[in-house]
Amino acid sequence: MPLSRFIFLLAFLSLGLPISAQARETAPVGIATFNMAWAGTIDDFIRHVEVCSVPEVNWCNSRIRTPRGTQRAAPEEEIRTRRCREATMVAAGGFEAMMMTAPCNAYGKRKHPARAETVENYNAKLSGLRATVENLIQNENIKIIAFQEVKSREVIEQVLGDFAGQFDVCVAPHDAFQTLAFAWDKSISSVPSNASSCVPNPHLAIGEQFQGEPVGHRVRPGLALRLVINGAPVSFLNIHLKSGCANLKTGRGFAGHKLTDPDPACEILNRQVPIIEDWVEKVATETPRFVLFGDFNRRIDEEERAPVAISEVRTDGSDPAGSNTKDEWGGVKSSYLWQEIADGFPVMHQVPLTSTERGCTGLKGLDHIVISNAIWQSQSRELSSRRIAVVKTYRQSIVTSDHCPNITVLEL
């Protein structure tokens, strides 16, 4: 223990304060968030190929394509998408089965998907994921990983590779292929793993009703992990929010959007805002030390830099720290994600991204790490995060991931 800290502790003891009020020792803990791009087992992949190779499906794209700069797809595109989804639903054996199968465009856009999407090529993806995760653990000393776009516990254990026995795993139940998971080193928590709390937040899984479908597709839930580290609880909140409304500013061909714009993706993300805000506020009252990280699908760093007055955060001019009135669909007046959730109650800080490894060419600006003020104040050095390149082979047919892990080290 440094002499200065020892003297500091003696001063507290001389005042007769209880141990809980004294300065607490901290230790560095590496954390990472990693979107693994439709990661399932080999059996999951084989099922995907079985469905997509049916002649009536023929690897069609079930996602509706809306031209950039427009709010609605052309009528013929809506017809094409509906026919694709209907054929895929029949081939999969119903809506629920279709939702648990990776869509036909999940692993890349190709002229000849049947040639590229082989078990051998998918094994290359899994090998890349395993090598990437093993590198995080062995060389970057990562102890806690928040995963997005995973199917099951089984695939998490596979990508942990040689470290599977060293980590505990929990996965959020969901009625679609993509869900969230945590893996954490058993040595970092002072309580047994079965006493650790890992609880999903199903409310974030907002329903998206597609035209003509009997059941609405739901976006991803949230997942909270509570550990006791160095004698005090820490909560980790893993999120993967609605995609398609990422940019505040227009750039690189992508239109800029506020969350109150009349855009289908923004409308869904807007409905997630009060849910995540309530979730964070509740967790903050229970564990002042918390980390919110994952795939935000929103450039919150861009929002943070924007000169937004408090009166501009909501379209009605109300204070974002006040109550957030919902409409009949669960939408709110919030135009900005970061300014709404970081309204000072609680105080939160983005861990800035300061470097990106060479070869990290995945999606940028979507994966973030946010920490509570209690954690921010306990750091002895300036915080930063890094993007780590995924492991891949030359001309790999199915990419390891279109995201790179984002990592940081926190004193907890």
C-alpha positions as CSV (number, residue, x, y, z in Angstrom):
1,M,0.0,0.0,0.0
2,P,1.4,3.5,-0.9
3,L,2.5,5.5,2.2
4,S,0.1,8.3,1.3
5,R,-2.9,6.0,1.3
6,F,-1.8,4.3,4.6
7,I,-1.6,7.8,6.3
8,F,-5.1,8.6,4.8
9,L,-6.5,5.4,6.3
10,L,-5.0,6.1,9.7
11,A,-6.6,9.5,9.7
12,F,-10.0,7.9,9.1
13,L,-9.4,5.4,11.9
14,S,-8.4,8.2,14.3
15,L,-11.8,9.7,13.7
16,G,-13.5,6.5,14.7
17,L,-15.3,6.1,11.4
18,P,-16.6,2.6,10.5
19,I,-14.7,0.5,8.0
20,S,-17.4,1.1,5.4
21,A,-16.8,4.8,5.6
22,Q,-13.0,4.5,5.2
23,A,-11.2,4.6,1.9
24,R,-11.5,1.3,0.1
25,E,-8.7,-0.5,-1.7
26,T,-9.3,-0.9,-5.4
27,A,-7.8,-3.2,-8.1
28,P,-7.7,-2.9,-11.9
29,V,-10.3,-4.9,-13.7
30,G,-10.3,-5.2,-17.4
31,I,-13.8,-5.2,-19.1
32,A,-14.8,-5.5,-22.7
33,T,-17.9,-5.3,-24.9
34,F,-18.1,-7.4,-28.0
35,N,-20.8,-7.8,-30.7
36,M,-20.1,-11.2,-32.3
37,A,-22.4,-10.8,-35.4
38,W,-25.0,-13.5,-35.3
39,A,-22.8,-16.0,-33.4
40,G,-24.4,-19.4,-33.0
41,T,-23.2,-23.0,-32.9
42,I,-22.5,-25.1,-36.0
43,D,-26.0,-26.7,-35.6
44,D,-27.5,-23.2,-35.6
45,F,-25.6,-22.4,-38.8
46,I,-26.7,-25.7,-40.5
47,R,-30.3,-24.8,-39.6
48,H,-29.9,-21.4,-41.2
49,V,-28.6,-23.0,-44.4
50,E,-31.5,-25.5,-44.5
51,V,-34.0,-22.6,-44.4
52,C,-32.3,-20.2,-46.7
53,S,-31.5,-22.8,-49.4
54,V,-35.1,-23.7,-49.9
55,P,-35.9,-22.7,-53.5
56,E,-38.9,-20.5,-52.5
57,V,-36.5,-18.6,-50.2
58,N,-33.4,-18.7,-52.3
59,W,-31.3,-16.6,-49.8
60,C,-33.7,-13.6,-50.0
61,N,-33.1,-10.6,-47.8
62,S,-36.0,-10.3,-45.3
63,R,-35.0,-6.8,-44.2
64,I,-36.8,-4.0,-46.0
65,R,-34.5,-1.6,-47.8
66,T,-35.3,2.1,-47.5
67,P,-33.2,4.4,-49.7
68,R,-31.0,6.8,-47.8
69,G,-32.6,10.1,-47.3
70,T,-36.2,8.7,-47.5
71,Q,-38.6,7.8,-44.8
72,R,-40.4,4.9,-46.5
73,A,-39.5,2.1,-48.9
74,A,-40.9,1.9,-52.4
75,P,-44.2,-0.2,-52.7
76,E,-42.4,-2.9,-54.7
77,E,-39.8,-3.2,-52.0
78,E,-42.4,-3.7,-49.4
79,I,-44.0,-6.5,-51.5
80,R,-40.6,-8.1,-52.0
81,T,-39.8,-8.1,-48.3
82,R,-43.3,-9.5,-47.4
83,R,-42.9,-12.3,-49.9
84,C,-39.5,-13.1,-48.6
85,R,-40.6,-13.2,-45.0
86,E,-43.6,-15.4,-45.8
87,A,-41.5,-17.9,-47.7
88,T,-38.9,-17.9,-44.9
89,M,-41.6,-18.4,-42.3
90,V,-43.0,-21.5,-44.1
91,A,-39.5,-22.9,-44.6
92,A,-38.6,-22.5,-41.0
93,G,-41.8,-24.0,-39.7
94,G,-43.6,-20.9,-38.4
95,F,-42.9,-17.4,-37.1
96,E,-41.4,-18.4,-33.8
97,A,-39.0,-20.8,-35.5
98,M,-38.1,-18.2,-38.1
99,M,-37.2,-15.7,-35.3
100,M,-34.8,-18.3,-33.8
101,T,-33.0,-18.8,-37.1
102,A,-30.4,-16.4,-38.4
103,P,-31.8,-14.6,-41.5
104,C,-30.5,-15.3,-44.9
105,N,-28.5,-12.1,-45.1
106,A,-26.9,-12.5,-41.7
107,Y,-23.5,-13.6,-42.8
108,G,-22.8,-11.2,-45.7
109,K,-24.1,-10.0,-49.1
110,R,-22.9,-12.3,-51.9
111,K,-23.8,-13.2,-55.5
112,H,-23.4,-16.9,-54.6
113,P,-24.2,-17.3,-50.9
114,A,-24.7,-21.1,-51.2
115,R,-21.0,-21.4,-52.2
116,A,-19.7,-19.2,-49.4
117,E,-21.9,-20.4,-46.6
118,T,-20.4,-23.7,-45.8
119,V,-19.7,-25.4,-42.5
120,E,-16.0,-25.0,-43.2
121,N,-16.3,-21.2,-43.7
122,Y,-18.5,-20.8,-40.6
123,N,-16.0,-22.8,-38.6
124,A,-13.5,-20.1,-39.6
125,K,-15.7,-17.5,-38.1
126,L,-16.0,-19.4,-34.9
127,S,-12.2,-19.9,-34.8
128,G,-11.7,-16.2,-35.3
129,L,-14.2,-15.4,-32.4
130,R,-12.4,-17.9,-30.1
131,A,-9.0,-16.5,-30.9
132,T,-10.2,-12.9,-30.4
133,V,-11.7,-13.7,-27.0
134,E,-8.7,-15.7,-25.9
135,N,-6.5,-12.8,-26.8
136,L,-8.7,-10.5,-24.7
137,I,-8.3,-12.7,-21.7
138,Q,-4.7,-13.8,-22.0
139,N,-3.1,-10.7,-23.4
140,E,-5.4,-7.8,-22.3
141,N,-6.3,-9.3,-18.9
142,I,-10.0,-8.9,-19.5
143,K,-12.1,-10.2,-16.6
144,I,-15.7,-9.3,-17.6
145,I,-17.1,-9.5,-21.2
146,A,-20.5,-8.2,-22.3
147,F,-21.5,-10.0,-25.5
148,Q,-24.1,-9.0,-28.1
149,E,-25.6,-10.9,-31.0
150,V,-25.3,-14.4,-29.6
151,K,-27.7,-17.3,-29.7
152,S,-26.9,-19.3,-26.5
153,R,-24.7,-20.2,-23.6
154,E,-23.2,-23.0,-25.7
155,V,-21.6,-20.6,-28.2
156,I,-20.2,-18.4,-25.4
157,E,-18.5,-21.4,-23.9
158,Q,-17.1,-22.3,-27.3
159,V,-15.6,-18.9,-27.9
160,L,-14.1,-18.8,-24.4
161,G,-11.9,-21.7,-25.6
162,D,-9.2,-22.7,-23.2
163,F,-10.6,-20.3,-20.6
164,A,-14.2,-21.7,-20.5
165,G,-13.6,-23.4,-17.1
166,Q,-12.3,-20.1,-15.6
167,F,-15.4,-18.1,-16.5
168,D,-19.0,-18.1,-15.4
169,V,-21.6,-17.3,-18.1
170,C,-25.2,-16.1,-18.1
171,V,-27.4,-15.4,-21.1
172,A,-30.6,-13.4,-21.4
173,P,-33.6,-15.5,-22.5
174,H,-35.2,-14.2,-25.7
175,D,-37.6,-15.3,-28.4
176,A,-35.3,-14.3,-31.2
177,F,-31.8,-15.5,-32.3
178,Q,-29.9,-12.4,-31.1
179,T,-29.6,-12.0,-27.4
180,L,-27.1,-10.8,-24.8
181,A,-24.7,-12.6,-22.5
182,F,-22.0,-12.0,-19.8
183,A,-18.9,-14.0,-19.1
184,W,-16.8,-13.1,-16.0
185,D,-13.7,-14.6,-14.3
186,K,-14.7,-16.5,-11.3
187,S,-11.9,-15.0,-9.3
188,I,-13.0,-11.4,-9.3
189,S,-16.1,-11.7,-7.1
190,S,-15.9,-12.3,-3.4
191,V,-19.2,-14.2,-3.4
192,P,-19.9,-17.6,-4.9
193,S,-21.0,-17.5,-8.6
194,N,-24.4,-18.8,-7.8
195,A,-25.0,-15.9,-5.5
196,S,-24.1,-13.4,-8.2
197,S,-27.2,-11.7,-9.7
198,C,-27.7,-11.9,-13.4
199,V,-31.1,-10.5,-14.4
200,P,-32.6,-9.8,-17.8
201,N,-34.5,-6.7,-18.6
202,P,-37.3,-7.9,-21.0
203,H,-38.9,-4.4,-21.2
204,L,-36.1,-3.2,-23.6
205,A,-37.3,-5.9,-26.0
206,I,-39.7,-3.5,-27.8
207,G,-42.1,-5.2,-30.2
208,E,-41.8,-4.4,-33.9
209,Q,-45.0,-5.4,-35.8
210,F,-44.2,-6.3,-39.4
211,Q,-47.0,-6.0,-41.9
212,G,-49.2,-9.1,-42.0
213,E,-47.4,-11.0,-39.3
214,P,-49.4,-12.6,-36.5
215,V,-46.8,-11.8,-33.8
216,G,-44.4,-8.8,-33.6
217,H,-40.7,-9.3,-33.7
218,R,-39.0,-8.0,-30.6
219,V,-35.6,-6.2,-30.4
220,R,-33.0,-7.3,-27.8
221,P,-33.6,-7.3,-24.0
222,G,-31.1,-5.9,-21.5
223,L,-29.0,-7.9,-19.1
224,A,-27.7,-6.9,-15.6
225,L,-24.9,-8.6,-13.7
226,R,-24.2,-7.7,-10.1
227,L,-20.8,-8.8,-8.6
228,V,-19.1,-8.0,-5.3
229,I,-15.7,-6.7,-6.1
230,N,-13.3,-5.7,-3.4
231,G,-16.0,-5.8,-0.8
232,A,-18.6,-3.6,-2.5
233,P,-21.2,-4.4,-5.2
234,V,-20.8,-3.4,-8.8
235,S,-23.6,-3.6,-11.4
236,F,-22.8,-4.2,-15.1
237,L,-25.6,-3.4,-17.6
238,N,-25.3,-4.9,-21.1
239,I,-27.4,-3.4,-23.9
240,H,-28.0,-3.8,-27.6
241,L,-30.4,-1.0,-28.7
242,K,-32.4,-0.7,-31.9
243,S,-30.3,-0.2,-35.0
244,G,-30.9,2.2,-37.9
245,C,-30.9,5.5,-36.0
246,A,-27.2,5.8,-35.3
247,N,-26.1,9.3,-36.4
248,L,-27.0,12.7,-35.2
249,K,-25.2,14.3,-38.0
250,T,-25.4,13.4,-41.7
251,G,-22.2,11.9,-43.0
252,R,-20.8,9.1,-45.2
253,G,-24.2,8.7,-46.9
254,F,-26.1,8.2,-43.6
255,A,-28.8,10.6,-42.8
256,G,-28.6,12.3,-39.4
257,H,-31.6,11.8,-37.1
258,K,-32.9,13.0,-33.8
259,L,-34.9,10.3,-31.9
260,T,-38.1,12.3,-32.5
261,D,-37.7,12.2,-36.3
262,P,-40.5,10.3,-38.2
263,D,-38.2,7.4,-39.0
264,P,-39.3,3.8,-38.1
265,A,-36.0,2.9,-36.5
266,C,-35.8,6.1,-34.5
267,E,-39.3,5.6,-33.3
268,I,-38.4,2.2,-31.8
269,L,-35.1,3.6,-30.3
270,N,-37.1,6.5,-28.8
271,R,-39.4,4.0,-27.1
272,Q,-36.4,2.4,-25.5
273,V,-35.2,5.6,-24.0
274,P,-37.5,5.8,-20.9
275,I,-37.0,2.1,-20.2
276,I,-33.2,2.3,-20.1
277,E,-33.4,5.5,-18.1
278,D,-35.7,4.0,-15.5
279,W,-33.4,0.9,-15.4
280,V,-30.3,2.9,-14.8
281,E,-31.9,5.1,-12.2
282,K,-33.1,2.0,-10.3
283,V,-29.7,0.3,-10.4
284,A,-28.0,3.5,-9.3
285,T,-30.0,3.5,-6.0
286,E,-28.9,0.0,-5.3
287,T,-25.3,0.0,-6.5
288,P,-23.8,3.5,-7.0
289,R,-20.9,1.7,-8.8
290,F,-22.2,0.6,-12.2
291,V,-21.1,0.2,-15.8
292,L,-23.5,0.6,-18.8
293,F,-21.9,-0.8,-21.9
294,G,-22.7,-2.6,-25.1
295,D,-23.9,-1.8,-28.6
296,F,-25.8,1.4,-28.2
297,N,-26.5,1.6,-32.0
298,R,-26.2,5.4,-31.5
299,R,-23.3,7.8,-31.7
300,I,-23.6,9.0,-28.1
301,D,-20.1,10.4,-28.3
302,E,-21.3,12.6,-31.2
303,E,-24.4,13.6,-29.1
304,E,-22.2,14.5,-26.1
305,R,-20.1,16.9,-28.3
306,A,-23.2,18.6,-29.8
307,P,-24.1,22.0,-28.3
308,V,-27.5,21.0,-27.0
309,A,-29.2,23.2,-24.5
310,I,-31.3,21.6,-21.7
311,S,-34.4,23.1,-23.3
312,E,-33.6,21.4,-26.6
313,V,-33.3,17.8,-25.2
314,R,-37.1,17.3,-25.4
315,T,-39.4,18.7,-28.0
316,D,-41.7,20.2,-25.3
317,G,-38.7,22.0,-23.7
318,S,-39.1,20.2,-20.3
319,D,-36.1,19.4,-18.1
320,P,-34.7,15.9,-19.0
321,A,-34.2,15.4,-15.2
322,G,-38.0,15.5,-14.8
323,S,-40.6,13.0,-15.5
324,N,-40.8,11.7,-19.1
325,T,-44.4,11.5,-20.4
326,K,-45.1,8.6,-22.8
327,D,-47.6,8.5,-25.6
328,E,-49.9,5.6,-26.2
329,W,-47.0,3.7,-28.0
330,G,-44.5,4.3,-25.3
331,G,-42.7,7.1,-27.2
332,V,-41.4,10.2,-25.5
333,K,-40.4,13.8,-26.3
334,S,-36.7,13.0,-26.1
335,S,-34.7,13.9,-29.2
336,Y,-31.3,12.8,-27.8
337,L,-30.3,9.6,-26.1
338,W,-27.2,10.7,-24.2
339,Q,-28.6,14.0,-22.9
340,E,-31.7,12.3,-21.8
341,I,-30.2,9.4,-19.9
342,A,-27.2,11.4,-18.6
343,D,-29.4,14.1,-17.0
344,G,-27.4,14.2,-13.8
345,F,-29.6,11.8,-11.9
346,P,-27.4,9.8,-11.8
347,V,-24.2,11.4,-13.1
348,M,-22.6,9.3,-15.7
349,H,-19.4,9.6,-17.8
350,Q,-18.5,8.1,-21.2
351,V,-15.1,6.4,-21.3
352,P,-13.5,8.1,-24.3
353,L,-12.2,6.0,-27.2
354,T,-8.5,6.9,-27.7
355,S,-7.1,4.3,-30.0
356,T,-8.1,1.6,-32.5
357,E,-5.8,-1.2,-33.5
358,R,-4.7,-1.6,-37.1
359,G,-6.9,-4.0,-38.9
360,C,-10.0,-3.1,-36.9
361,T,-12.3,-2.2,-39.8
362,G,-15.7,-3.0,-38.2
363,L,-18.6,-0.7,-37.5
364,K,-17.5,2.4,-35.7
365,G,-19.1,4.6,-33.1
366,L,-21.8,2.2,-31.9
367,D,-20.1,0.4,-29.0
368,H,-19.6,2.4,-25.9
369,I,-18.6,2.1,-22.2
370,V,-20.3,4.4,-19.7
371,I,-19.5,4.5,-16.0
372,S,-21.2,6.0,-12.9
373,N,-19.7,9.0,-11.1
374,A,-18.8,6.8,-8.1
375,I,-16.5,4.7,-10.4
376,W,-15.2,7.8,-12.2
377,Q,-14.2,9.5,-8.9
378,S,-12.3,6.4,-7.7
379,Q,-9.9,6.3,-10.7
380,S,-6.3,7.3,-10.1
381,R,-5.6,7.9,-13.7
382,E,-7.3,9.3,-16.8
383,L,-9.6,6.7,-18.3
384,S,-9.6,5.6,-22.0
385,S,-10.9,2.7,-24.1
386,R,-9.4,0.9,-27.1
387,R,-10.8,-1.0,-30.0
388,I,-9.1,-4.4,-30.5
389,A,-8.9,-6.0,-33.9
390,V,-10.7,-9.3,-34.4
391,V,-8.7,-12.3,-35.5
392,K,-9.4,-13.3,-39.1
393,T,-7.8,-15.0,-42.0
394,Y,-7.0,-13.7,-45.5
395,R,-10.2,-13.4,-47.6
396,Q,-12.3,-15.1,-44.9
397,S,-15.7,-15.8,-46.6
398,I,-17.8,-15.3,-43.4
399,V,-16.4,-12.4,-41.3
400,T,-15.4,-13.0,-37.7
401,S,-17.5,-10.0,-36.8
402,D,-18.4,-6.5,-38.2
403,H,-17.6,-5.1,-34.7
404,C,-14.3,-4.9,-32.8
405,P,-14.2,-5.4,-29.1
406,N,-14.1,-2.2,-27.0
407,I,-12.0,-2.6,-23.8
408,T,-11.0,-0.5,-20.8
409,V,-9.5,-1.1,-17.4
410,L,-11.3,0.2,-14.3
411,E,-10.1,0.5,-10.7
412,L,-12.9,-1.3,-8.8
